Amino acid sequence: TMKVTLRRKKLKNNKESLYLDIYLPETGKKRIKEYLKLYLFSKPKTKLEKEANKETLLLAENIAAKKLLQLQDENYGFKKSFKTCMYSKVSDFFITPNIVKN
């Protein structure tokens, strides 16, 4: 099964870079790294740095979840993307398809 894991890479400037480790067993290349260009303080000292880390981590987790949904959409051939489905009206889910009579 495919997996999207949020990982950290330590940098020299007392920061950590966040990236997605994407595992796709269906492809020949099983692992893909996708860097998010989001950074954490390795050792946050102030309240502001701790708050920034929390918000950045939350954003990165949301990106990872959306990436997994996107990959599943593509894998299973869904026509609507998650973003489109998210903003659809509730009534759209209850409309019955037109039945064509021959």
C-alpha positions in Angstrom: 0.0 0.0 0.0 1.1 3.5 -0.7 2.2 5.7 2.2 3.1 9.3 2.8 5.3 10.0 5.8 6.3 13.4 7.0 10.0 13.4 7.9 12.7 15.9 9.1 16.2 16.5 7.9 18.6 18.3 10.2 20.4 21.3 8.7 23.5 23.1 9.8 21.8 26.4 10.8 19.9 24.9 13.9 16.9 24.2 11.7 15.2 21.2 10.3 13.8 20.8 6.8 10.4 19.0 6.4 9.8 16.6 3.5 7.4 13.9 2.4 8.7 10.4 2.1 6.3 8.9 -0.5 6.2 5.1 -0.9 4.6 3.9 -4.1 4.9 0.1 -4.5 3.1 0.1 -7.9 6.0 2.0 -9.6 9.5 0.9 -10.3 10.9 3.7 -8.2 9.4 2.9 -4.8 10.4 6.0 -2.8 10.1 9.6 -3.6 11.2 12.6 -1.5 9.3 15.8 -1.9 10.7 18.7 0.0 8.1 21.1 1.3 10.4 24.2 1.8 9.1 24.4 5.4 11.5 24.6 8.3 11.4 24.1 12.0 13.7 25.4 14.7 15.8 22.4 16.0 15.9 23.6 19.5 13.3 26.4 19.9 14.2 28.7 22.7 11.4 31.3 22.8 7.7 31.0 23.0 7.5 32.5 19.5 9.8 29.9 18.0 7.8 27.1 19.7 4.5 28.5 18.3 6.1 28.8 14.8 7.1 25.2 15.0 3.6 24.1 16.0 2.0 26.0 13.1 4.6 24.8 10.6 4.2 21.2 11.7 0.4 21.5 11.5 0.7 22.9 8.0 3.1 20.1 6.9 0.8 17.4 8.3 -2.1 18.8 6.4 0.0 18.8 3.2 0.9 15.2 3.8 -2.7 14.2 4.3 -3.8 16.0 1.1 -0.9 14.4 -0.9 -2.1 11.0 0.2 -5.6 11.7 -0.9 -4.4 13.0 -4.2 -2.3 9.8 -4.8 -5.3 7.7 -3.9 -7.5 9.6 -6.2 -5.1 9.1 -9.1 -4.5 5.4 -8.2 -8.2 4.5 -8.1 -9.2 6.7 -11.0 -11.6 9.1 -9.2 -12.8 11.8 -11.6 -13.3 14.5 -8.9 -10.3 15.6 -7.0 -10.5 16.0 -3.2 -10.5 19.8 -3.5 -13.5 19.7 -5.9 -15.3 17.2 -3.7 -14.6 19.3 -0.6 -16.3 22.4 -2.0 -19.3 20.6 -3.5 -22.8 21.1 -2.2 -24.2 18.4 0.1 -27.1 18.0 -2.3 -24.7 16.9 -5.1 -24.2 13.7 -3.2 -27.9 12.8 -3.2 -28.8 13.4 -6.9 -29.6 10.2 -8.6 -28.1 9.6 -12.0 -30.2 9.9 -15.1 -31.4 6.5 -16.3 -31.3 6.1 -20.1 -33.9 3.8 -21.6 -33.2 2.0 -24.8 
